[in-house]
Amino acid sequence: MKKILLAAIMALLLWAVPAFAVTPITPGDTELVMYADDFTAGGFVPVSMSPYNGYTHAQRLCPQNALGPFDAVPGTGFNEKFFGVASRAWTHYTFEDQFMNVDGAPDIEFAEVTWGSGNSWHVEAVKVYLTGAIVRNEEGELVEYGTVDDGIGYYAGIAWNRTGIQYVSEARRIELAESYGPADRDYDSNEFYFSGTFGWTQFNLPAGVVCAEGIYLVDITSEVYAEGGAGGTYTSGTGALVTAVICPIGNAEDVTIVPGTGNTDGYDLDAIRVYRCILGGDDTATGMGTAILENGTWFMYNYVSGCSPQIFNIQAGNPKNELNIIGTFTVACSGIAPDCQFTITYDIDDSIIKNGYEYNIVVVDEHLAISDQPNFTAVPGQDDNRDFGVPFEDSDCNFYVFAHFAVEYR
């Protein structure tokens, strides 16, 4: 049922959208690495800070603390360098650019901070959704995923704290991930490990996920804290409303503090790491044929003779520099002279390899001109008198074609 519903939704969302291909990267490449640089958040929910009541403790309620690179190390100002996700109803982090599905490194990495050991601390976890996600449907076409899962985005799985990674088995983590989202989705490839006071969650997105714009977090600590028999308590109740300045750039905000033992501000997020795309540039392209002008532009035209199907290669860039065939256009015909009816369609390749990187080829503009003489001006748009995919008539079944495209490699 879920597959049928998803297919129906995706069919409604089909349209030409820019997106990035899977690209091999070098982990740690400073040109590609991105960390969250902005956020929006839902309202405050009651949290327990007892017995931790230091003057900086309220700082951990600020989502801004998780912006930028990993920096939450023990020492002065520790509370000001991570964010207790459960203190907000939800948190949405965004980045300087779209982030992408990559080869050679985990697509998303979360660093979480845990105080204490499994004997004194409880399991914490957060559901992860991708917003603005672009995916490939079963036909291989790029589509917007939209807000399909829980009205939010693309559900990618669960990020766990160190205690959850230590005390919840891999099988149970997969089972829980499936219980919150589509069970037919692959969560096995997500990886987890702990080091010192940190729990590391690394998401390896399915190949069908191409890129996304943001990461939306919903804390589920209250639902999983007792998993795996770990220690610690989870306290709830009513408390006093206090006012605290919790963001360096924000105004004072009202925070409900719940007295008790333990700490219920949930998954303590230090930072999120993703990878941007290296743009592959753009090209103009025409049918591989005869140059329109002897000097100046290299744009070419093609000659059609008769009513048999004819196929022409599409060349991107000046062929004198490099032969770069990126697809074909086809001239189909029905009828006989003088009642020939033609339809011209094109088929651009899905991707291209440039400098060792794979990019999607995206058509951003198209032009089609038909003439009885090769008198094209080589100015896209000026000669246009036909449209791709729309039938037209030609009395003698002989004419010249100027098919022009603007493409980008993304």
N, C-alpha and C positions, 0 to 999 in steps of 0.2 A: 504494500500500500504506500509506504514512504517513497519507494522508487517511482511509482506511478505519479504521485503528487509532485515530486521534484521535477520529473520530466515535463509535466504539464506547466509548471511554473516557469521552467527554463525556456520552453517553447514560446511563451509570451514575452520573454525578455530578449529574444534574438535581435541584435542590431550590430552595426559596425562600431566596435569600441576599441580604443587603443589599449594595448597591454604588452607586457614584457614576456619574452621567452625564458625558458630555463637556461641559465647562464653559468658556466664554470667560473668559480672565484677562488681566490687565495684567502683563507681565513686570516683575519687581521688586516686585510688591505684597507688602509685608511681612506682610499678613494671610494670604497663601497660601504663601509660600516656606517650604520646610523643608529642613534639612540632616540628614545622618545623626546620630543621637544615641546609638546603642548598637551593639554588635557582638558576635558570637561568631566564633571562628576555629578552624580545624583546627591540627594540630601543626606544629612548626617543620620546615622542610626545609633542607638545607645551602645556604649562600649564600657568595658571595665578596665580601669587603669591601676587599681589597687593590686599589690602593695607598692607599685612604682609611682611615686608622686613627685619626682624631681621637676624642677621648674621648666625643663625642656621637654618633658614627656609629651605634652600636648602637640608638640611639633610632628610626632609620628602620624597625626591625623591629616597631614597635608599631602595631597596627591603630587604636588610639585616636587617633593623629595625624591621621587622616582624618575625625574627627568635627567637626561645626561647619562654619562657612562657609569659603570660600576664603581662605587666609592664608599660603600658602607663597611668600614673597618672598625674594629674596637678602638675606642679612644674618645676624646672629648668631642661632643657634638654628635654622638652616634645616633641619637633619636632624630636628628635633623637630616639624616641621610637615607632614610627609608620610609615607606608609607604603609600603614596598616589598612589593607584594602577593605576589610569588613566595616570600617568606620563610615563608609559611604554605601548607598544603595547600589551604585555601580560606578565604574570609572572607565573613561574612554581616552586612550592615549593615541596621539597621532605623531607623524614624523615629517621631516623636511620634504620628503618625496615619497612616492609609492615604494613599497618594499616588495621583494620578489622571491619566488621559488628558485633556489640556487642549487648547483651541484658543487660538492666539495666541502660543505659545512652545514650545520643545522640552520634551518631557515629563520628560526626565532629562538632566542635564549633568554630565560628569566633567571635572575639571581635573587634568592630569598634569604632573609636573615633570621636565624633562630637563636634565641637566648636560652641557655640551659640544655639539658640532655633529655633523652626519651623518658627518663624516670620522673622528670619534673615539668615536662612540656607536652602539649597535645598536638595532634595532627592538624595541620591547616592546609587549605587548598582553595583554588579559584578556578572557575570555568573561564575558558578563553574563546572569544569569538573574533573573527576577522570582519571588519567593516569595509565597504567598498571593494569587495573581492571580485576578481575576474577569474572565471573558470572555463574549461573546455567541456562542452556537452558531448553526448555520445557520438555525434557526427563530427567532432573535432573542431566545432566552431567556438569562437570566443563569445561568452555571454556574461552579463552582470549576474552575480548570484543574488544580489538584493538582500532583503531582511528575512530570508527564508526560515532560519532556525530561531525559534522563540521570539520572532519579531525583531531580531537584533542583527544577525549577519550569518557568517559561516562558522559553525561550531567546530573548533579544532581540537578540543580535548581539555584536560585538566592539568594545571601546574600545581605541584606539591611542595610543601616545605620540607626541610631536612628530616623532621620526625616522621612525616608521611612517607618519605622515600625509604627511611630505615625500617619502619615497622609495618607498612602496608605492602603486601606481596605484589609482584608484577601482575600476576593473574587478576588480583583483586582491583588493582588500579585500572586495568583494561576494562574489567566488568563495570566499574563505576563510571568510567568515561562513556561507555556504551549506554549506560542507563540514563544519561543526561542528553544524549544526542542520537543521531542516526546510527543504528547498530551495524549497518552494512558498510560503515566508513572505517578506514584503516587507522587504528590508534596504536598498533603494535610498533610502529616506527618511531614514536616519540620516546625519548631517552631521559633517564633521571640518574643523578648521582649526588652525593653529599661530600663536602670537604670542609672540615672545621665547623664553623658556625653557619655555613651556607648550605642551602639546598639548590641544586641546579636542575632546571627543567629545559630540555632542548626539543623543540618541535621540528620534525622533518615532514613537511606537508606533502600530501599525495600529489602525484605528477599532474593531476587535473587542475590543481590550484595554480594559477599563473602569477597573480600578484594581488595586493590589497593596499588599502590606505591607512587603516587604523586597527587597534587592538582594544577590545571591549572586555572588561573584567567584571565578573560577578562572584563574590566570595561565598563559599559553601562550607566554611569552617564549622558552623553550627550543625551541619548535617554529617560531617565526617570525623569530628574531633575524637570520637571514641574508637575509630578504626585501628586495628592492629594491636590493641592492648597497650598502647603507649600511655605514659603517665600524664600528670597534669589535670587540670580541671577547666571546665567551661562554665563561667558564671553568668547568669542573666538576672534581670530584675529591674526595678525602677530606681532612679537616682535623681540627684539635684541637677538643675540646669546651670552650667557655668559658662562664663565668657572667656575665651582665650584667643590670643593672636596666634594662629597656627600656620600661617603662610608668610614668608618674608615679604611678598609683594601684595598680600591681601589685607583686608580689613578684619577687625575682630569679628568672630563668628560664635554663635551659641552652640555649645556642645553638651550633650547629655552624658554625664559620667555616672556609670553604674558601680556602686561600691561592691567589694567582694574580693575574693582571691582569684589568682590567675589573670589572664589577659585575653580579652575577647575582641581585640581590634583585627584579628584574623591574619591572613597571609601577609607577611611583612616583605614588601617588594622593594628591592634596591634599584634595579634598572632592567630595561628591555633592550636587547640588541637585535637588529635586523640588517638586511642588505639592500642597498639601492641598486638601480639598474644603470649600466653604462650605455648611454644612448648610441645608436649605430649610425645616426645621420639620416640624410634623405637623398632622394634621387628624382629626376624626371625620366620618363620612359615612353617610348613609342614602338610601333611595330617595326621589326627589323626589315629594312627595305632600302629605298632610294632616298638620298638626302634631299630635303626640300630646297635648301639654299646651298650654293657652292661655297659661300663664305658665311661665317657667323654660326648660327645654331646648327647642331648636328641632327635635329629632328628629321624623321624619315616618314615617307608615305608608302603605301602598298597598292598594288593594282589587282582588281578582281575581274575575272573574265569567265563568263558562263555561269551556269546555275548549279554546278557541282559544289559540294562543301569544300571550303578552303580554310586552312589554319595557318596563322602567322605567329612567329615568335615575338615576344615582347622584350626589347633590350632596354635596360636601365643604365643611363649614363652613356657618354660618347663611346661607341665601339672601338674607336681608334685607340682609346686608353686601355680598355679592358672589355672583353666579351662578357656580358653579365645578363644572361637570359633569366628572367624571373617569372615567366609564364607565357601564355598564348592568348590570342583572340581568334574567334571562329566566326566565319561568314557562312550562314546557313541560308538555303534558298528553297522556295517552293513555287510551283507553276512553271510556265514556259513563256518565252518572249512572245508578245510584248507585255505579258502580265506576270513578270517575275516579282516575287515578294521576298525581301531579304530581312534577316535578323542577325545582328552582330552582338556577340557576348564575349566575355573575357574570363580567364581563369588565372589568377595570380597565385604563385606558390605560397604555402603557409609560412615558410621561414627561409632564412639565408644565413650562411656562415661567413662572418667577417672578422678577421684578426683573431680567430680562435673562439669567438663568441657567437652564439646562436640568437638570432633576433626574429621576431614576427615581422612579416611584411604587411604594412597597413596602407591601403589606398585612401588617400586623403582628398583627391580630386581626380576627375575624369572628364575627357572631352572627346567628341566624335564628330568628324566632318566628312561629308561625301561630296564628290565633284566629278563632272564629266571630263575635266581637264586637271592636270597636276599643277593647279594655280593656287595652292595653299600659301598663306602668309607666314606660316610657322609661328603664329601667335595663338596659343591656346585660348579658346573662347571667342575669338574674332571670326573664325570660320565655322563654328559649331552650327550644324543644322540637323543633326540626328542625335538619338539617345541610344545607349546600349540597352539591348533587350526589348526595344520597341520596333515592330516591323515597319518597313518602308518599301516603296515600289521603285523599280528602275526598268525603263522600257526596253533597253537593249541588253540588259544583264552585264554591262561592262561599265566600271567606274573606278575611281581612285578613292582611297581611304586614308584619312589622317586620324589615327587613334593615339591619344596622348594621356598619360597618367602622371600624377604626382604621388610618390610613395615615401613612407618613412619606415626606418628600421628600428623597432622598439623591443 
